[in-house]
């Protein structure tokens, strides 16, 4: 028979991307918010932040391995919003978000 409750040490099983709620994507959103950049209706920011969080949880190091893709997402959104984009600054921001998430144990 199966235990009715999961072991406390067991990682939670993801059923949906929305299940996470913390991690590098969430931290990146927080950093962007500090400079006045927030998700707008119709943008893919929230979905991509959740994707970053979920993938990092399933495969630690995913965000670092996919840094260029994440920067492409940021550039795509900056272009849509007619905001200036500096790739090196985006990389620094993403790496800081990863560090912040790790400090919080996410």
N, C-alpha and C positions, 0 to 999 in steps of 0.2 A: 504494500500500500504506500501511498505518497503522503508526505507530511502536509498538513493543512496550511502551514505558514512557512514561507521561505526562511532559510537560515539568515541571521543578521549579516553574515559576511558575504552572502551571495549578492552579486550585482543584480540590480533590477532589470527585468527583461523589457526591452523596448517594444511597444506595440505600435506606437505612432511617434512621429518626430516631435510632436507637441509635448510628449511625456517628460522631456529633459528639463528645460527651464533654467539651466545654468551652464556655464562653460565659456569657451573663447568667443563664440558668437554673441552671447549675451554681454560679455565684457566689451566686445568691440562696439556694440550698440551704445553702451554706457559711455565709452570714450568719445564716440562721435557726438553723442548728446551734449557732452560738456562743451563742445565747440559749436553747438547750435544746429547740428545735423540730426534730424529725427526721421523715422519712417513716415512715409506719406501714404495715403490710400492708393492702392494700385501698384505700389512699388514691391519689389521682391525681397526687400530688406529683412523682414521678419522671418520669411520662409528660409532664406539663406542663413540667417543667424541660427535658427533652429536646426538646420542641416549641419552647420558647423558643430554645434553642441552635441548632436546625436552621433555624428561620425567620430568626433573626438572621444566620446564615451565608449563607443564600440571598438575603436582602433586608436589608442593613445598615440599622439604624434601625427594624426591625420592632417591637422591644420598646418603644421610645419611642412609636411610633404606636399601639400596643395596650396602653398603660399601664393604661387603665381596665379592660380585659378581664383583665389579669394581676391587678389589685387585686381584681376580682370573684372570681377563682379563690382568692386568699388569704382573702377574706372567707368564701367558701363553706366552705373547709377549717377556718377558725377557728370557724365556727358548728357544724360537725360535731364539733369537739373541745371545744366549750363554752369557747373562749378569747375574751378581749376582743379587739375589733378597732377600730382607729382608722385610717380611710382615709388620712389625711395621713401617718401613720407608715409605712403600707404603700407609699405612693408614694415616700417618701424611701428606703426600703429597696430598692425595685426600681431606682430611679435610681442608688443606690450600687452595686448589683450590675452594672448596665450600665457604670458607670465602671470598676469593678474589672476587668471582662472586657476593656474597651478598653485599660487599662493593661498587661494581660498579652498584648495583641495578639490577642485572641480576638474 
